Amino acid sequence: MKKQIRTRQRIRQTLLLGSLLLFPVTMNYFSPYIVIDGAARGILTASLLVFGVQFISALFFGRLFCGWVCPAGALQDAT
């Protein structure tokens, strides 16, 4: 049982570290400014799709995104 927990935590920490290291590349997908700017121009942005997926997944899976993939979650775990 403890080995399963350690393995799951190692996978979680690896995903969090990867998302933290990729944050400079993916930060535009987490920008609400881009959603507003795209809406003002009549464009559906990928940032809006990311926020939509986060919202829908939060309804079904709770805090899964923040605990497993969010770059800010990695910073929180590090501190």
C-alpha positions in Angstrom: 0.0 0.0 0.0 2.8 2.4 0.9 4.6 1.6 -2.3 1.5 2.6 -4.3 1.2 5.9 -2.5 4.9 6.6 -3.1 4.6 5.8 -6.8 1.6 7.9 -7.2 3.2 10.9 -5.4 6.3 10.5 -7.6 4.2 10.6 -10.7 2.3 13.6 -9.4 5.6 15.5 -8.5 7.0 14.6 -12.0 3.9 16.1 -13.7 4.1 19.2 -11.5 7.8 19.7 -12.2 7.2 19.3 -16.0 4.4 21.8 -15.9 6.5 24.2 -14.0 9.4 23.9 -16.4 7.0 24.3 -19.4 5.3 27.3 -17.9 7.2 29.9 -20.0 6.0 28.0 -23.1 2.4 27.5 -22.0 1.8 30.7 -20.0 -0.2 32.2 -22.9 -2.8 29.5 -22.4 -3.3 30.6 -18.8 -3.8 34.3 -19.6 -7.3 35.7 -19.1 -6.1 38.8 -21.0 -5.9 36.7 -24.2 -9.4 35.5 -23.7 -10.8 39.0 -23.4 -8.7 40.3 -26.3 -9.8 37.4 -28.5 -13.4 37.9 -27.5 -13.2 41.6 -28.4 -11.9 40.7 -31.9 -14.4 37.9 -32.3 -11.8 35.1 -32.1 -12.1 31.9 -30.1 -8.7 31.5 -28.4 -7.0 28.4 -27.1 -6.8 30.1 -23.7 -10.6 30.1 -23.6 -10.7 26.4 -24.4 -8.2 25.7 -21.6 -10.3 27.6 -19.1 -13.4 25.8 -20.3 -11.7 22.4 -19.9 -10.5 23.4 -16.5 -14.0 24.5 -15.5 -15.7 21.3 -16.7 -13.1 19.0 -15.2 -13.4 20.8 -11.9 -17.1 19.9 -11.9 -16.3 16.2 -12.3 -12.8 15.8 -10.7 -12.6 18.6 -8.1 -9.1 19.9 -7.6 -7.4 17.4 -10.0 -5.9 20.2 -12.2 -4.4 22.2 -9.3 -3.0 19.1 -7.5 -1.6 17.3 -10.5 -0.9 19.7 -13.4 -1.0 23.4 -12.3 2.5 25.2 -12.4 1.4 27.2 -9.3 0.8 23.8 -7.5 4.4 22.9 -8.1 5.5 26.2 -6.5 3.2 25.6 -3.6 4.6 22.1 -3.0 8.1 23.4 -3.2 7.5 25.9 -0.5 
